[in-house]
Amino acid sequence: GEYDVDGCGFFVEIDSVQYKPENEGILPPQYRTSEPIDITVQYIDLQYEIEFFCGDLPNASKAPAITLTSVDLNQDLP
């Protein structure tokens, strides 16, 4: 979700693995939803983990890092 809501930002799930895009700012606003949506992405696997903070947790969490190179919606959004 949005950083001002929960502080976590957005993730992309690929083959049951949640990745943290280092450039999640390229996601169009209509793709930024708290509900899962189907999208097609092209990405570069950065082969390292990226740290992120959620809410008021004192320690950072980590997830595999990717760079998004293309994002397309697989359905029409309301």
Phi, psi and omega in degrees: 000178180300145181298326180283352178264302183236353177078358185274330186081205186241153181230157174238125179261123180231121180051047177068013176248129178271121179254149177253111177290129178288342180241042183300345178297343178281350178295125178300149183306324182290346177269352183270091184228153177280346177265144177297141174227153179273124176226161172251128181235149165248139187208166173245123177282118186278353176063026172211171179261147178249140178270145176211156179247139177240130176052226184260014180296135184286337183247151178285149170259167180229149175212155176302138184263141173224161169247124177282132177248339178202140179223125178227139180279138179267002182206167175276133176275150178295000000 
